Amino acid sequence: MGGPAARPTATARRSRPPRPPEGTPALSELARQARAELADTVRLARWAEAGPGTAGPTGILPEPDVQQAAADLELTDRQIRAAWDRARLAGLIELHQGAARPGWRLRAWDRDNTAVLRGWVALFDAWSLAHPPGDAGADPSLVAEVVEATPQLLSFLHLSSGPVPVDSLLDLLRQRVAELRTERHEPPADGAHDPLPALLDWVLDAVAGVGALHPRDTGADTREAALTPLGNWAVWVKLEQICVAAQGPAGHIEQSAEKMLRACARLSPGPARAEYRAWLAARPVGLAVAELLETARGEDALLRGLAFEALRVVGPPAEPVVRAASGEPTLRPYALLWLAEQDGDDPEAVAGLLTREETAWLWVDTAAAVADHGEGQLLVSHLDAAVQGSVRALLEEIRGAGHPRTVQVLVALAAAHPDPAVAKAVRRAAFQVHTGGA
């Protein structure tokens, strides 16, 4: 989006961000449009709230419920399935132990314009999940590249301030896909130019399907596309987030997830969340979630915890991928806690979701993060906060947790603990784990 600009002064960075472009509707009008876009979705969410709507572990509405909802709401089965997906992505429906229940946005829907707009933006961010590519997506890697290129297409539409020929968007898409492959030192995709027109049609239909864009035919040979007022506003907000983050001293939006998270480790929670939001706004939600989880699979326990903090900012659109990741031993404790928070479980009951082994493994993993990046006193405090209630009980459980860093954590804890008796017990436990003794 243009060449590099001079670094703004501190005064400029503190100044108020510019107002929305002239002609942008008021937020109350945008909220009205978002309510209209999601009207059938809200009707289905309220139908589910009344009792009949249930869902299996995958979140799919059972066929008998689809047919009952279609009859009750006078919609087709296909419209019900689409509205169910949209309700989940917008946070209007949450799943808890296989049952659907209203999300907080549904409760606030009629009185809170901010909740409405945030719900619609969550759906907008998940446009590729709400409308999968179908037959156009034969090559998953090419689909991923097209999704990654879409924010640039939307920015171009926004900055053009009017309809844009679809042929121009296709040229831009081809250029961006080629750039992505060059950046990754990959050869051009075989036959990529042939599927791209169909994939662009999918993008335009999918983004239109969430109310952000309306493609239109202006004649036999020319097609144009333009953003709706909602789409223009959403793209403007995201561009502002990117610009503010890039101007600030902590701007890391162009970095990898790993580098961004390492930078956020030095920030307090509020600025870190702002950095997560800016980083997420600069890339498609699916790719961002995948990159965060891939970072969480690494050896650095601190990055694992921070990756799930960033996923909390993503919210419901990350739920299917996080749920799938809960089957991986390294990610399971974090994923289960994340899912429970999304379901609105009582914080005091969340810890009960983990087995004793998983609780011990999580203690070692977080202790490893403290040992690698914190001070000894923090490690002692981490010991004092253990849920097992006593050092002896904790040591017994973590010996069987199977965490690869157990010995290193115990050695660091023994070196840091001021009580000689505790330090001796911890060193003994470290030796037993190292030698495989009881």
C-alpha positions as a printed Julia matrix, in Angstrom:
438×3 Matrix{Float64}:
   0.0     0.0     0.0
   2.65    2.45   -1.09
   6.27    3.01   -0.21
   7.73    3.52    3.25
   6.93    6.78    4.94
   9.09    8.83    7.26
   8.84    7.75   10.87
   6.32   10.03   12.6
   7.31   12.13   15.57
   6.27   11.25   19.1
   3.71   14.05   18.96
   2.23   12.64   15.76
   2.08    9.16   17.22
   0.11   10.43   20.19
  -2.35   12.35   18.04
  -5.89   11.17   17.52
  -6.36    8.83   14.51
  -8.09   10.4    11.5
 -11.84   10.3    11.2
 -13.54    7.8     8.89
 -13.62    8.8     5.21
 -16.21   11.38    4.25
 -19.51    9.78    3.45
 -19.11    6.87    5.89
 -22.43    6.26    7.67
 -22.71    6.81   11.41
 -22.03    3.78   13.6
 -25.73    3.55   14.44
 -26.54    3.25   10.72
 -23.77    0.68   10.23
 -25.16   -1.32   13.15
 -28.6    -1.18   11.54
 -27.12   -2.57    8.34
 -25.29   -5.3    10.27
 -28.53   -6.28   12.02
 -30.26   -6.49    8.64
 -27.43   -8.62    7.22
 -27.65  -11.05   10.13
 -31.42  -11.01   10.6
 -31.99  -14.68    9.68
 -28.92  -15.66   11.68
 -30.3   -13.95   14.8
 -33.69  -15.6    14.26
 -32.02  -19.01   14.2
 -29.91  -18.22   17.27
 -33.05  -17.24   19.18
 -34.79  -20.38   17.93
 -31.88  -22.41   19.34
 -32.05  -20.43   22.59
 -35.66  -21.47   23.01
 -34.58  -25.08   23.42
 -34.8   -27.28   20.33
 -31.39  -26.44   18.83
 -28.61  -28.85   19.78
 -25.28  -29.7    18.24
 -22.82  -32.56   18.28
 -19.14  -32.37   19.22
 -18.28  -30.95   15.78
 -20.78  -28.12   16.18
 -22.91  -29.23   13.21
 -26.66  -28.88   13.67
 -28.27  -32.36   13.49
 -30.44  -33.01   10.45
 -33.73  -33.33   12.41
 -33.06  -29.91   13.96
 -32.24  -28.45   10.55
 -35.59  -29.61    9.21
 -37.47  -28.41   12.3
 -35.81  -24.99   12.17
 -36.55  -24.7     8.45
 -40.21  -25.4     9.1
 -40.46  -23.09   12.12
 -38.6   -20.18   10.52
 -39.87  -20.69    6.95
 -36.38  -21.04    5.5
 -34.78  -23.75    3.4
 -32.53  -26.42    4.87
 -29.58  -24.82    3.07
 -30.38  -21.41    4.56
 -30.56  -22.94    8.04
 -27.15  -24.61    7.7
 -25.61  -21.37    6.43
 -27.23  -19.32    9.2
 -26.0   -21.8    11.82
 -22.41  -21.43   10.62
 -22.75  -17.64   10.56
 -24.22  -17.6    14.07
 -21.26  -19.55   15.42
 -18.69  -17.4    13.6
 -20.38  -14.18   14.77
 -20.5   -15.33   18.39
 -24.29  -15.43   18.5
 -24.25  -19.13   19.34
 -21.77  -20.88   21.6
 -21.39  -24.62   22.06
 -21.15  -26.1    25.52
 -20.88  -29.89   26.04
 -22.65  -30.59   22.76
 -25.49  -28.13   23.32
 -26.02  -24.74   21.71
 -26.55  -21.75   23.93
 -26.8   -18.01   23.25
 -23.57  -16.05   23.16
 -23.24  -12.75   24.95
 -23.67  -10.86   21.67
 -27.14  -12.32   21.21
 -28.17  -11.06   24.64
 -26.88   -7.58   23.78
 -28.07   -7.58   20.16
 -31.03   -5.21   20.43
 -29.39   -2.63   22.7
 -25.64   -2.58   21.99
 -24.47   -1.32   18.58
 -20.86   -2.13   19.45
 -21.72   -5.78   20.11
 -23.56   -5.94   16.78
 -20.65   -4.49   14.82
 -18.12   -6.72   16.56
 -20.27   -9.73   15.76
 -20.47   -8.74   12.12
 -16.71   -8.05   11.94
 -16.05  -11.53   13.4
 -18.1   -12.96   10.53
 -16.35  -10.69    8.01
 -12.95  -11.9     9.25
 -14.1   -15.51    8.77
 -15.55  -15.04    5.27
 -13.58  -17.98    3.85
 -14.96  -20.28    6.58
 -18.52  -19.05    6.13
 -18.35  -19.71    2.38
 -15.86  -22.54    1.56
 -14.49  -22.58   -2.01
 -16.2   -25.79   -3.13
 -15.13  -26.99   -6.58
 -12.98  -23.86   -7.08
 -10.67  -24.95   -4.27
  -9.1   -28.03   -5.83
  -5.59  -26.84   -4.9
  -5.52  -26.08   -1.14
  -2.18  -24.26   -1.32
  -3.44  -21.96   -4.05
  -6.63  -21.32   -2.09
  -4.51  -20.37    0.94
  -2.53  -17.92   -1.18
  -5.7   -16.36   -2.56
  -7.07  -15.95    0.97
  -3.78  -14.34    2.01
  -3.99  -11.96   -0.97
  -7.61  -10.96   -0.36
  -6.9    -8.16    2.18
  -4.9    -6.37   -0.52
  -7.83   -6.7    -2.94
 -10.21   -5.29   -0.34
  -7.82   -2.44    0.46
  -7.62   -1.62   -3.25
 -11.41   -1.54   -3.45
 -11.56    0.72   -0.39
  -8.92    3.14   -1.64
 -10.53    3.27   -5.08
 -13.68    4.81   -3.55
 -15.93    3.3    -6.17
 -16.59    0.29   -8.4
 -13.53   -1.51   -9.78
 -13.51   -3.74  -12.88
 -13.18   -7.39  -11.94
 -10.44   -7.75  -14.57
  -8.34   -5.23  -12.61
  -8.85   -7.25   -9.43
  -7.8   -10.39  -11.29
  -4.57   -8.72  -12.44
  -3.87   -7.63   -8.86
  -4.61  -11.12   -7.55
  -2.23  -12.73  -10.05
   0.48  -10.24   -9.09
   0.02  -10.8    -5.36
   0.02  -14.61   -5.63
   3.24  -14.44   -7.66
   4.77  -12.15   -5.01
   3.82  -14.52   -2.21
   5.51  -17.43   -3.99
   8.61  -15.34   -4.67
   8.79  -14.29   -1.01
   8.72  -17.96   -0.01
  11.26  -18.94   -2.69
   8.68  -21.24   -4.29
   8.23  -21.86   -8.03
   5.08  -20.58   -9.75
   2.09  -22.84   -9.21
   1.37  -25.1   -12.16
  -1.69  -23.78  -13.99
  -2.32  -21.14  -11.3
  -3.41  -18.56  -13.88
  -6.22  -20.84  -15.07
  -7.92  -21.42  -11.64
  -7.46  -17.83  -10.44
 -10.54  -16.41  -12.25
 -12.73  -19.04  -10.57
 -11.08  -18.39   -7.21
 -11.59  -14.65   -7.6
 -15.28  -15.28   -8.3
 -15.36  -17.34   -5.1
 -13.74  -14.5    -3.11
 -16.18  -11.92   -4.46
 -19.19  -14.15   -3.81
 -17.96  -15.1    -0.33
 -17.19  -11.54    0.76
 -20.53  -10.46   -0.69
 -22.11  -13.32    1.24
 -21.15  -11.73    4.56
 -22.39   -8.31    3.48
 -19.06   -6.58    2.78
 -19.15   -6.4    -1.0
 -21.64   -6.47   -3.82
 -20.31   -7.54   -7.24
 -22.4    -6.2   -10.06
 -22.62   -6.65  -13.82
 -22.55   -3.44  -15.81
 -22.76   -4.98  -19.25
 -22.06   -8.05  -21.31
 -18.3    -7.61  -21.26
 -17.58   -5.69  -18.07
 -18.09   -6.69  -14.48
 -17.4    -4.45  -11.51
 -17.18   -4.88   -7.75
 -17.62   -2.39   -4.94
 -17.59   -2.54   -1.17
 -20.79   -1.98    0.76
 -20.81    0.73    3.47
 -20.16   -2.02    6.03
 -17.28   -3.38    3.98
 -15.75    0.07    3.5
 -15.96    0.77    7.22
 -14.44   -2.6     8.2
 -11.52   -2.25    5.79
 -10.93    1.32    6.94
 -10.83    0.18   10.59
  -8.3    -2.53    9.78
  -6.12   -0.15    7.77
  -6.18    2.28   10.7
  -5.15   -0.49   13.08
  -2.25   -1.38   10.81
  -1.13    2.24   10.47
  -1.31    2.93   14.19
   0.64   -0.22   14.98
   3.26    0.55   12.34
   3.72    4.06   13.74
   4.09    2.93   17.33
   7.32    1.76   18.91
   6.01   -1.81   19.21
   4.8    -2.26   15.62
   5.57   -5.81   14.48
   2.77   -6.46   12.02
   5.14   -7.54    9.23
   7.02  -10.0    11.44
   6.38  -13.7    11.83
   4.2   -14.9    14.68
   7.29  -16.02   16.58
   9.04  -12.64   16.34
   5.84  -10.79   17.18
   5.22  -12.92   20.27
   8.82  -12.53   21.45
   8.4    -8.78   21.21
   5.11   -8.94   23.12
   6.8   -10.84   25.94
   8.36   -7.53   26.97
   5.01   -5.69   27.03
   2.35   -5.42   29.71
  -0.99   -7.17   28.95
  -2.8    -4.13   27.49
  -0.16   -3.11   24.92
   0.43   -6.78   24.1
  -3.24   -7.27   23.23
  -3.13   -4.16   21.04
  -0.13   -5.65   19.25
  -1.96   -8.98   18.77
  -4.95   -7.13   17.27
  -2.8    -5.18   14.83
  -0.89   -8.29   13.77
  -4.11  -10.24   13.29
  -5.76   -7.4    11.34
  -2.94   -7.54    8.79
  -3.55  -11.15    7.7
  -6.42  -13.59    7.0
  -7.73  -15.09   10.21
  -7.22  -18.71    9.1
  -3.58  -18.21    8.22
  -2.95  -16.2    11.39
  -4.44  -18.92   13.6
  -2.42  -21.61   11.81
   0.81  -19.64   12.26
   0.13  -19.02   15.96
  -0.54  -22.71   16.58
   2.58  -23.73   14.65
   4.59  -21.4    16.89
   2.9   -22.92   19.94
   4.13  -26.37   18.85
   7.74  -25.27   19.24
  10.06  -25.83   22.18
   9.7   -22.38   23.78
   7.02  -22.65   26.46
   6.75  -18.87   26.76
   5.74  -18.59   23.1
   3.23  -21.39   23.61
   1.45  -19.45   26.33
   1.63  -16.17   24.42
   0.27  -17.81   21.26
  -2.88  -18.79   23.15
  -3.13  -15.28   24.58
  -3.16  -14.01   20.98
  -5.78  -16.64   20.09
  -7.99  -15.21   22.84
  -8.04  -12.0    20.81
  -9.12  -13.98   17.72
 -12.07  -15.47   19.59
 -14.75  -17.72   17.99
 -13.26  -17.92   14.47
 -10.32  -19.86   15.94
 -12.53  -22.4    17.72
 -12.59  -25.23   15.12
  -8.81  -25.21   14.7
  -8.1   -24.97   18.43
 -10.55  -27.81   19.07
  -8.66  -29.96   16.56
  -5.37  -29.01   18.24
  -6.68  -30.24   21.6
  -5.77  -33.75   20.43
  -2.06  -32.87   20.43
  -0.43  -33.6    23.82
   1.75  -30.47   23.77
  -1.19  -28.15   23.06
  -3.99  -30.02   24.82
  -3.94  -28.29   28.25
  -3.81  -24.83   26.69
  -6.46  -25.7    24.1
  -8.88  -27.13   26.67
  -8.59  -24.05   28.86
  -9.04  -21.77   25.82
 -12.15  -23.66   24.7
 -13.62  -23.54   28.21
 -13.14  -19.78   28.35
 -14.84  -19.42   24.96
 -17.75  -21.47   26.3
 -18.06  -19.05   29.23
 -17.28  -21.61   31.92
 -16.77  -20.44   35.49
 -13.04  -19.63   35.85
 -12.85  -21.63   39.07
 -14.24  -24.69   37.3
 -11.98  -24.46   34.26
  -8.99  -26.06   35.98
 -11.14  -29.13   36.7
 -11.24  -29.9    32.98
  -7.65  -31.14   33.09
  -6.55  -34.5    34.42
  -3.99  -34.55   37.22
  -1.31  -35.49   34.67
  -2.32  -32.62   32.37
  -2.33  -30.17   35.29
   1.17  -31.27   36.29
   2.39  -31.09   32.68
   1.01  -27.55   32.36
   2.75  -26.52   35.61
   6.08  -27.77   34.27
   5.52  -26.08   30.91
   4.75  -22.7    32.46
   7.64  -23.16   34.89
   9.92  -23.76   31.9
   8.8   -20.42   30.47
   9.6   -18.72   33.77
  12.97  -20.48   34.04
  13.94  -19.46   30.51
  12.75  -15.88   30.59
  12.17  -14.82   34.19
  13.98  -14.45   37.47
  14.5   -17.09   40.12
  12.05  -15.45   42.49
   9.28  -15.82   39.88
  10.0   -19.54   39.74
   9.65  -19.77   43.53
   6.36  -17.87   43.31
   5.23  -20.31   40.61
   5.9   -23.16   43.04
   3.88  -21.44   45.75
   0.94  -21.08   43.34
   0.79  -24.8    42.44
  -2.67  -26.29   42.94
  -1.35  -29.51   44.46
  -1.15  -27.84   47.87
   2.25  -29.11   48.97
   5.72  -29.41   47.49
   5.72  -33.16   48.07
   2.41  -33.66   46.24
   3.56  -31.49   43.35
   6.86  -33.33   42.99
   5.09  -36.69   42.99
   2.78  -35.61   40.2
   5.26  -33.84   37.95
   7.6   -36.85   38.06
   4.95  -38.74   36.14
   3.84  -35.92   33.86
   6.34  -36.81   31.13
   7.32  -33.24   30.29
  10.7   -33.15   28.53
  11.82  -30.1    30.55
  11.03  -31.54   34.0
  14.65  -32.07   35.04
  15.79  -28.61   33.91
  12.85  -26.96   35.69
  13.52  -28.79   38.93
  17.24  -28.0    38.85
  16.49  -24.29   38.27
  13.9   -24.31   41.07
  16.31  -25.98   43.5
  18.94  -23.35   42.72
  16.48  -20.5    43.26
  14.6   -21.66   46.37
  15.69  -19.99   49.63
  14.59  -22.88   51.87
  17.41  -25.49   52.04
  15.0   -28.3    52.88
  12.75  -27.56   49.92
  15.73  -27.12   47.61
  17.08  -30.51   48.74
  13.74  -32.23   48.06
  13.55  -30.63   44.63
  17.1   -31.68   43.74
  16.29  -35.24   44.83
  13.2   -35.23   42.58
  15.3   -33.93   39.68
  17.8   -36.76   40.17
  15.02  -39.36   40.32
  13.43  -38.09   37.09
  16.84  -37.99   35.39
  17.73  -41.54   36.39
  14.23  -42.96   36.06
  14.14  -43.89   39.75
  11.11  -43.86   42.04
